[in-house]
Amino acid sequence: MRTYWPQVTQGTLKPQRSSMKKKLLDLSEKIDAFTVEVFDVIIDIADALDVPFFVVGARARDWILELGYGIRIIRRTEDVDLGVR
C-alpha cells in the first residue's frame, strides 16, 4: 500500500497561530487514577536509585493531544515508554 504525503510548501512551514504554543501542560488531574498510582511506584523506585526518567512515545503524545488539547485519538496505544538516563 502506498502512502502519499502532502507536498510541503513554504506556506506550510510558517508558524501557525494556535493554542498549542503553551510551554507547559498540567495533565495531573486528567490521567486516570491507576496510571497515576503506577507512576507513583516508578517515581519512588527511580528516586531511590537516583535514576531520572521521562515519559516518551505514542502514549505520551496521545495524552498531550487528548488530555491537553482535547483532540480525539482514533488509534490509541496503551503501552507507556520511558526514557531513562
N, C-alpha and C positions, 0 to 999 in steps of 0.2 A: 504494500500500500504506500503510495506516495504522499508525502506531507508537503503542503505548499505554505510558504511563509509570506506574509505581506511584504511588499517591497519597502525598504527603508528609504525615506527621503529626508531632505533637510528639515522639513516641517515636523516629521515625527521625532526628531532628535531634540527639538526645543523643549525646555522645561514646561510642564503643564501646570496650570493653576488647579489645585485640589486640596482637600483636607488631609491628604497623605503626607504633608510636609511637617507634621508634628515630629519632634525628636524622640519623645518617649510615649509609650502607651501603657496605661495601667490596666492589666488584664487580671489582676489579683483576685477580684471578686467575681470574675466571669468564668474561670476554669472550674470544672466540676470538682466536688469535694474529694473523691477518690484519687484523682490525679494530683491534687494538692498534697494529700497525705503521702503519696508515693514520693513526690519531690521533697517533702519534709525529711523522709528517711534518707534519700540520696544526699541531701544537703548535710545532714548530721554525719553521715559516713565520709563524705568529701571533706568536710571541715576537720574531722578527727584525723584524716590522713594528709591534711593540708594540700588537697588537690583541687584546683579551680576547675570549674566546668561551665558549660553553657548549652542551651538547647538549640539545635540546628535542624535542618532538613524540612521535609514537606509538612510535617505536623506543626512545626514552629511557624511556617508560612501560613498554614491554614488558620492557626489561632490568631495571627496578626490580621489576616484578611477578614475572617468571620467575626471574631470577638472584638477586634479593634475598629474595624471599619464597616461591619455589617454586610459584607459581601458573601453571598451564599456559595458554599463549596459543593460542587456536584460530585466530584470524585475525591473522596476523603481517604486519607491514610490514618491508621490508628497507632502505628509504631512511633516511638519518640527516639530521636537520635541525639546523642550528647557529644559535644566536643570536650575533650579532656586534655589538659596540659601536662 
